[in-house]
Every structure is written in C-alpha cells, then in structure tokens.
Amino acid sequence: MMEVPTATTVRKLKLVFAHTFRPKRMRAFFDRFGVTEQTRIIDIGGTALNWSLLPIKPRVTVVNVLPKPDELPDYIVEWIQGDGRALPFED
C-alpha cells in the first residue's frame, strides 16, 4: 500500500520546487514589467517568498488575511493583514 505523504513532507517538497522554479518566473516578471527598486507593488494574497528570491527589491506591500509571519524581516515587504475584497487603500 502506498504511504500518504505528511503535511511536513508536502511543505518541504513545495519549498524545493519554489526555490527552483520561482526565481525564473520572478525574473521574467521583473524583465517584462521593468521592475526596479523604485517600483511599488501591491501583492494581494501573496507571501514574502517570491519577493525575497531576487536581488532587486521593489517596494512591495503584501495584503493577506494571515497575520505577518514572526520570522519575516521588515525590509523584505510591508505586511498588511486584510481582506483582498475590501482593500485599505484609496482608489
């Protein structure tokens, strides 16, 4: 009988794939949109992982229903806990 992977195993595999494929995808995003350190980005429902993968650090605000992870350094992204359906920004 096949063993069902645990949640921890799935998370570890996800991280391996994230560190392999996401940097390439993020480089394509940066190139396509001309992202620089002066670029401002609002990532609704995102995480800090994508923004920590490349040397260019745009000014990113993440809006997520989850609280800011304790281990997240402030210099990677600004974290706002909120609902993407009712953003706390002016139009």
PATI-766087 format. One line per 4 residues: number of its first residue (from 1); their letters; for each residue x, y, z of N, C-alpha, C, O. Coordinates in pm, whole numbers, plus 50000, padded with zeros to 5 digits. Layout:
// residues N
NUM	a	X:Y:Z:X:Y:Z:X:Y:Z:X:Y:Z ~ ...
***
This chain:
// residues 91
1	mmev	50084:49882:50000:50000:50000:50000:50089:50125:50000:50190:50130:50069 ~ 50049:50225:49922:50128:50347:49910:50113:50434:50035:50002:50453:50086 ~ 50226:50487:50082:50224:50573:50201:50178:50713:50162:50223:50768:50062 ~ 50088:50771:50241:50039:50906:50217:50140:51005:50275:50178:50992:50392
5	ptat	50184:51104:50195:50281:51199:50247:50221:51286:50357:50103:51320:50354 ~ 50303:51320:50454:50258:51406:50563:50258:51551:50516:50317:51584:50414 ~ 50192:51636:50593:50188:51778:50560:50329:51837:50560:50361:51924:50479 ~ 50414:51791:50651:50552:51839:50658:50628:51802:50532:50703:51884:50479
9	tvrk	50610:51681:50484:50677:51636:50361:50631:51719:50242:50712:51758:50158 ~ 50503:51745:50234:50448:51824:50124:50506:51965:50128:50543:52019:50023 ~ 50514:52026:50247:50571:52161:50260:50717:52163:50217:50759:52256:50148 ~ 50793:52062:50255:50935:52056:50216:50949:52045:50065:51032:52113:50005
13	lklv	50868:51960:50002:50873:51947:49856:50834:52077:49788:50895:52117:49689 ~ 50734:52143:49842:50689:52271:49785:50803:52372:49789:50823:52446:49692 ~ 50877:52377:49899:50989:52471:49910:51099:52438:49810:51158:52529:49751 ~ 51127:52310:49790:51229:52271:49693:51190:52321:49554:51271:52381:49484
17	faht	51066:52296:49515:51020:52340:49383:51013:52492:49375:51044:52550:49271 ~ 50971:52557:49483:50961:52703:49484:51097:52766:49459:51108:52861:49382 ~ 51201:52715:49524:51334:52773:49508:51397:52737:49374:51497:52797:49334 ~ 51340:52640:49304:51390:52602:49173:51321:52680:49061:51389:52734:48973
21	frpk	51189:52687:49063:51113:52744:48953:51072:52890:48973:51065:52965:48875 ~ 51047:52933:49095:51001:53069:49117:51101:53176:49080:51061:53279:49024 ~ 51231:53158:49108:51324:53264:49067:51319:53293:48916:51325:53408:48874 ~ 51308:53188:48835:51300:53207:48690:51172:53282:48654:51175:53374:48571
25	rmra	51062:53244:48716:50934:53311:48689:50939:53457:48735:50887:53545:48667 ~ 51001:53481:48851:51010:53619:48900:51102:53704:48811:51073:53821:48789 ~ 51211:53646:48761:51298:53720:48668:51221:53761:48544:51236:53873:48495 ~ 51138:53670:48492:51057:53702:48374:50959:53815:48406:50939:53905:48324
29	ffdr	50898:53812:48523:50805:53918:48566:50879:54051:48573:50831:54152:48522 ~ 50998:54052:48638:51076:54176:48653:51116:54231:48517:51107:54351:48494 ~ 51159:54144:48427:51200:54188:48294:51083:54243:48213:51094:54348:48149 ~ 50972:54173:48217:50856:54214:48137:50801:54349:48180:50762:54430:48096
33	fgvt	50798:54374:48311:50738:54497:48362:50840:54604:48401:50803:54709:48452 ~ 50969:54577:48378:51072:54676:48406:51080:54714:48554:51097:54831:48587 ~ 51069:54617:48641:51069:54641:48786:51206:54689:48831:51309:54632:48793 ~ 51207:54795:48912:51329:54848:48972:51307:54860:49122:51200:54825:49173
37	eqtr	51407:54908:49192:51394:54929:49337:51297:55042:49369:51252:55054:49484 ~ 51263:55125:49270:51166:55232:49293:51022:55190:49260:50928:55265:49288 ~ 51004:55073:49202:50871:55023:49166:50793:54991:49292:50845:54930:49385 ~ 50665:55032:49294:50576:54997:49405:50479:54890:49358:50421:54901:49250
41	iidi	50463:54785:49439:50378:54671:49404:50289:54638:49522:50335:54634:49637 ~ 50161:54614:49495:50070:54561:49596:50041:54416:49556:49986:54390:49449 ~ 50078:54323:49642:50060:54180:49617:49944:54133:49704:49960:54115:49824 ~ 49830:54115:49643:49709:54079:49717:49703:53927:49729:49693:53856:49629
45	ggta	49708:53879:49854:49705:53736:49880:49840:53669:49867:49849:53546:49869 ~ 49944:53749:49853:50077:53693:49832:50150:53660:49960:50095:53667:50070 ~ 50275:53624:49942:50364:53596:50054:50496:53668:50026:50515:53723:49918 ~ 50584:53668:50122:50713:53734:50105:50811:53650:50025:50910:53704:49974
49	lnws	50788:53520:50012:50885:53431:49948:50925:53479:49810:51045:53492:49782 ~ 50830:53505:49722:50863:53547:49586:50953:53669:49583:51045:53676:49502 ~ 50927:53764:49670:50999:53892:49669:51138:53880:49731:51219:53971:49717 ~ 51166:53770:49798:51298:53751:49858:51393:53672:49767:51509:53651:49803
53	llpi	51346:53630:49651:51424:53542:49565:51521:53613:49471:51611:53549:49416 ~ 51506:53743:49453:51590:53815:49358:51661:53932:49424:51614:53984:49526 ~ 51772:53974:49367:51847:54083:49430:51778:54219:49422:51801:54305:49507 ~ 51694:54241:49321:51621:54368:49311:51509:54364:49414:51433:54268:49420
57	kprv	51498:54469:49494:51397:54474:49599:51303:54592:49575:51328:54702:49624 ~ 51194:54570:49498:51097:54677:49480:51025:54704:49612:51039:54627:49708 ~ 50948:54810:49617:50872:54845:49738:50740:54767:49733:50645:54810:49667 ~ 50735:54654:49803:50622:54562:49797:50538:54570:49924:50591:54567:50035
61	tvvn	50407:54582:49905:50312:54571:50015:50231:54445:49990:50165:54432:49887 ~ 50235:54352:50085:50157:54230:50077:50032:54248:50161:50040:54288:50277 ~ 49917:54218:50102:49791:54217:50176:49748:54072:50181:49727:54007:50078 ~ 49733:54020:50303:49700:53879:50321:49610:53866:50443:49626:53941:50540
65	vlpk	49517:53772:50439:49428:53751:50553:49504:53693:50673:49458:53702:50787 ~ 49620:53633:50645:49700:53575:50753:49782:53684:50821:49818:53783:50757 ~ 49813:53668:50950:49900:53765:51016:50042:53756:50961:50082:53654:50904 ~ 50118:53863:50980:50257:53866:50935:50335:53756:51006:50328:53744:51129
69	pdel	50409:53675:50931:50491:53572:50995:50594:53636:51088:50655:53737:51053 ~ 50614:53577:51204:50708:53632:51302:50850:53642:51248:50923:53734:51282 ~ 50888:53546:51164:51026:53541:51116:51051:53632:50995:51163:53634:50943 ~ 50951:53706:50949:50964:53789:50830:51032:53921:50863:50977:54002:50938
73	pdyi	51153:53944:50808:51218:54074:50831:51139:54186:50765:51082:54167:50657 ~ 51135:54302:50827:51057:54415:50775:51109:54466:50642:51033:54524:50564 ~ 51237:54447:50612:51293:54505:50491:51252:54430:50364:51272:54482:50254 ~ 51195:54311:50376:51157:54236:50255:51026:54291:50197:51021:54325:50078
77	vewi	50922:54300:50278:50794:54355:50232:50726:54426:50349:50755:54399:50466 ~ 50634:54516:50315:50543:54570:50416:50425:54474:50419:50373:54437:50314 ~ 50382:54434:50537:50275:54335:50550:50151:54402:50610:50158:54462:50716 ~ 50040:54390:50540:49912:54440:50593:49818:54321:50601:49792:54253:50502
81	qgdg	49766:54297:50721:49668:54190:50735:49533:54248:50695:49486:54344:50756 ~ 49473:54191:50593:49346:54243:50544:49284:54151:50441:49342:54049:50403 ~ 49167:54188:50399:49087:54111:50304:49100:54174:50166:49076:54293:50149 ~ 49138:54095:50067:49153:54144:49930:49025:54196:49870:49028:54267:49769
85	ralp	48910:54163:49930:48782:54212:49880:48748:54349:49936:48653:54413:49890 ~ 48823:54395:50036:48799:54526:50098:48935:54585:50133:48974:54590:50250 ~ 49006:54629:50030:49143:54677:50050:49144:54811:50125:49056:54894:50107 ~ 49245:54830:50209:49253:54951:50290:49327:55066:50217:49404:55139:50279
89	fed	49302:55080:50086:49369:55184:50009:49264:55267:49936:49153:55222:49909 ~ 49303:55390:49904:49214:55473:49822:49217:55419:49680:49315:55357:49638 ~ 49109:55445:49606:49106:55403:49464:49209:55482:49385:49222:55462:49264
***
